[in-house]
């Protein structure tokens, strides 16, 4: 890797590590330069709420999502709480039914494309705040 590339990677890692434990998921795939998992540490050891994905694309753009590790909702009241928490936010929710004897739904957040590191930081901050609210609502 050249020096400029290494500097961009280091800056991205420095900024992202502020939000939690950072793990390089993949490096140099077809459209991604880097893909990271960030453990937001909202509920220690609870990866389905904690983990978000950040991608740096070859065109320099950034992407934030919660696709690989979603979280599961079992009750209609819980689903309504999650929808009300995310209502009006910049995030969409993708809800997939899970085949089981009891109704369950897996919630993912589809990719949001961002242009700057500052936009990414603002969105991560907002998503962490929303996921913290979700974790508290699901405990009640």
N, C-alpha and C positions, 0 to 999 in steps of 0.2 A: 504494500500500500504506500502511496506517496504521502508526503508530509501534510499537505492540505487536507487530504482525506482523513488522516489520523487525527488532525486537529478538530475536524468537524465531529468525528466519532467521540473524541474526548469531551468536547463541549456538551454534546447531547447526553452523554453518560453523567457528567457532572450535574446538569440541570435535572435529569430524571431521578438521580439517586436521592435528591431532596425529598421525594414523595414516598420512598420506601425502598425495600430491597429490590435490586435490579439484577435481572438475569438475561444475558444475551441468548436469545432463542435460536436465531439463525443469522448468518452473515453471507451477503452476496448471493441471494437467490435471484430469480429471473427479474423481478421488478423492485425488489427490496435491496437496499444496501445493508440495513440492519433491521432486525426485529427483536424487540425486547418484551419480556414479561416484567411487570412491576407489581410487587406485592405491597399493596397500600396499608397492610397491617391494621385493618379496621377491626377485625375479630381475629386475634392470634390463632393460627392453625386452621382457619376457615377459608380455604383457597377459593371456593366458589364465589364468595363475595369479594375477596381481597384482590384477585389477580385481574389486571388489565393488560392489553397489548398495545404497544407503540411500534410503528414502522416508519423508517426513513426510506423514502423512495429514491430511485435513481435520478429523478428530475429535481430532487431537493425538497420536495413536499413531504409533509408528515401526515401520519394517519393514526388515529386513536380508535380503539374498539374494545369490546368485551365479547369476543366471539368464541375463542378457544375454550374458555372456562366460563360458562354461564352460571346462573343460580336457579334453584328450583323453588316453585311455589305450589303449595298443595291445596290451599283453601281459597274460595272465591273472595273472602274478606281480605286475605293477604294480597291477592292479585289487584283488588281495588285500591289498597293502600299503595302498592308499588306504582300503579298507574297515576294515582294522585300526586305522588312524590315527583315523578318525572314529567308530569303535565307542565307544559310551558318551558321546559328546559330545551337546550339545543340537541338533546339526545333522543333518538328513536328507540323503541323497544321492538324486538322480534320475539314473538311468543310461539313456542312449538309445544304441541301436546306430547306428553310422554306416555307411551303405551304401558299401562299398568292397570290393575284392578281398581285402584282409586284414581280420581282425577289429579293429574300433576301437569305442570307446565314448566318448561325450561325457558328462561329469559336470557336473551343475548342483546348486546348493543351493537348494531351494525357500524361499519366504519364511518368516521367523520374525517374528511380531508381538510388539512390545515396547511397554511403557507409559511408560518413562522414559528420559531421556538416559543415566542411569547404567547401566541395563540394556543399552542399545545399546552403550555404551563397553565394557562387560564382554564382550559377545558379539563385538564387532569384535576385541578383544584375543585372545580365544580362537580366533576364526577365523583370524586372522593367524598365530598359533602353529601351528595345524593345517596351514594351507597351506604354511607354511615347512617343516614336517616332510614334507609331500607332495613339495615341490620337491626336498628332499634325497633322499628315497626313490626318486624317479624318476631322479635322476642316477646312483645306484649301480647 
